[in-house]
Amino acid sequence: MEHLLHYVWKHKLFPLKVLQTTNGLPVEVIDPGLQNPNAGPDFFNAKLKIDGALWVGNIEIHTHSSDWFRHGHDCDKAYDSVILHVVSEADTEITRSNGEQIPQLLLTCPENVQLHYHELCVADQYPACYPILASLPKLTIHSWLTALQTERLEQKAQLITQRLKHCNSNWEDAFFITLARNFGFGLNGDTFETWAGLLPFRALGKHRNDLFQIEAFFFGQAGLLEEAFLKKEQEDEYSLRLRKEFRYLQRKFEITQVMDAGLWRFLRLRPENFPHIRLAQLAYLYQKPCRKCVNYCLLMLLLIGIIIIYSAGLLRRKRNRWERGHRT
């Protein structure tokens, strides 16, 4: 039933009446958000109006309201951003980790969706325009793909430029943040970039020849050594040494901001892609004996940046020429 509710919410197949919370407040769905297949709330960045007030945040969907507590969301800070809980049966009130109550919406699944759910899911896997692609002229498809390629290259160039500006034109810092993001792949990419942006690179540079201290920096700044994340039964001699070393480095360099470990995601990840493994690999790469490798990668990043910027401009001119010729 929960999967049916996901489909109904995603496509806004709501009943022909004013939506209301379980407390009677009117709800207007402006944007249902982006579906999240991984750990965390079911839909990101939804936009709603509840009792006339605009809310932007995440949506969680369950069959029963009590599933919220059964899954432990009331203690998980990753779900504090939920602005609406959508259920088919409201059997209890729900709260965030700070005890604040979350509005709930009672949503039913239309009968025709229940009967044709599997067919609809198969159709939902493809872009809405896929049936007409075969009938389009090859020149139109080629120009469309060229435009998409241009936009993709422009986006990459803009991201590198933004990171470089954030790092005060320090290419090595910008490279490391870009590298860290790619170590997180799609699932933890944003989290790795946030973590790398918090690293005190000048302080790190003073301990670059000591792998243990680099690991203490990396794991500590990621929040993975905090007592709230590392439970008593998970502690071992090495993790305790890392925590002690990080506390010393915190005081030495006056580091006050540590990332929330709840931002890291583990669901649907292979063990070799867990953040712990990736951070340890990054620490080894960052160590001083790997300096030649880092310098080589930095040079490659510079070349890639130049190629991206040049190619984006070249493709943009090519697209403009094609559009002018097509209009005439």
C-alpha positions, 0 to 999 in steps of 0.5 A, spaced: 500 500 500 505 504 501 508 504 494 501 506 491 501 512 496 508 514 493 505 513 486 499 517 488 503 523 491 508 523 485 503 524 480 498 528 484 492 523 483 488 527 489 481 526 490 477 532 487 476 535 494 480 540 498 486 536 502 486 537 509 491 535 515 488 530 520 487 537 524 483 540 519 488 545 516 487 546 509 493 543 504 495 545 497 500 541 494 504 546 489 510 541 488 510 534 491 518 534 490 523 529 488 522 522 489 528 519 493 530 511 492 535 511 498 535 513 505 532 518 508 525 522 507 521 519 501 520 526 497 525 531 497 524 539 496 516 539 496 513 545 496 506 546 500 501 551 503 498 549 510 493 553 512 495 559 507 503 558 510 508 556 505 512 550 507 518 547 503 521 541 505 521 533 505 515 528 505 515 522 508 509 516 506 507 510 510 501 506 511 500 507 518 502 513 522 505 508 527 510 506 522 514 513 524 515 510 530 516 503 528 522 505 523 525 510 529 524 516 525 522 520 531 529 519 534 533 520 527 535 528 525 535 526 518 527 526 518 527 533 522 526 536 515 519 533 514 514 538 513 508 533 512 507 525 513 502 522 508 498 516 511 493 512 509 491 510 516 492 515 521 492 511 528 497 516 532 500 523 532 508 523 530 513 528 532 520 530 530 527 528 534 525 535 538 518 533 540 515 538 535 509 535 532 508 534 524 502 535 520 499 529 517 495 528 511 490 522 510 490 520 503 487 514 499 489 511 493 484 511 487 481 504 485 483 505 478 490 506 480 490 500 484 487 496 479 493 498 474 499 499 478 504 495 475 502 497 468 503 504 471 510 503 474 513 500 468 510 506 464 513 511 469 520 508 468 521 512 461 521 519 460 514 522 458 516 523 451 519 516 449 514 514 444 515 520 439 522 519 439 522 514 433 518 519 429 523 525 430 528 527 424 535 525 426 537 532 425 532 534 431 535 529 435 542 530 434 541 538 435 537 536 442 543 532 444 548 537 442 544 542 446 544 537 452 551 536 452 553 543 452 548 545 458 552 539 462 559 541 460 557 548 462 554 546 469 561 542 470 565 548 468 560 553 473 561 548 479 569 548 478 569 556 478 564 556 484 569 551 488 575 555 486 572 562 488 570 559 495 577 556 496 580 563 494 583 561 487 586 555 491 586 550 485 589 544 490 583 546 495 578 546 489 581 539 486 580 536 493 573 538 494 572 536 487 575 529 488 572 528 495 565 529 492 566 524 486 569 519 492 561 519 495 558 518 488 551 520 487 549 518 494 554 521 498 556 526 493 553 532 497 555 530 504 563 529 502 563 536 498 560 539 505 565 535 509 571 537 504 569 544 505 569 544 512 576 541 512 582 546 515 587 545 509 592 550 512 592 546 519 592 539 515 598 541 511 602 541 517 601 534 519 601 531 512 606 527 513 602 523 519 597 518 516 594 517 523 593 525 524 590 526 517 585 520 519 583 523 526 582 530 522 578 526 516 574 522 521 573 527 526 571 533 522 566 528 519 562 527 525 564 519 525 568 519 532 562 523 536 559 519 542 552 520 539 554 516 532 560 511 535 556 507 540 559 504 546 559 497 543 562 499 536 568 503 540 575 499 539 582 501 541 584 505 534 577 509 534 578 511 541 585 513 539 583 517 533 578 521 538 583 523 543 587 525 537 582 529 534 580 532 541 587 535 541 587 537 534 581 541 535 584 545 541 590 546 537 587 549 531 581 552 535 576 547 530 569 548 533 565 546 527 564 538 526 559 535 521 553 532 523 554 524 522 547 523 521 548 526 514 552 520 511 548 515 508 549 507 508 543 504 505 543 501 499 551 501 499 556 496 498 561 495 504 567 498 500 563 504 498 561 506 506 564 513 508 569 510 513 572 506 507 572 512 502 575 517 508 580 512 509 582 512 502 582 519 501 587 520 507 592 515 504 591 519 498 592 526 501 598 523 505 605 527 503 608 520 500 602 521 495 604 528 493 606 526 486 600 523 485 596 529 488 600 534 483 598 530 477 591 529 479 591 537 480 594 538 473 589 533 470 583 538 473 586 544 470 586 541 464 579 538 464 577 545 467 580 548 461 577 543 456 570 544 459 570 551 458 573 551 451 568 545 449 562 549 452 563 555 448 565 551 442 558 547 442 554 554 444 557 557 438 555 551 434 548 551 437 547 558 435 549 557 428 545 551 427 539 555 430 540 561 425 540 556 419 534 552 421 530 559 422 532 561 415 
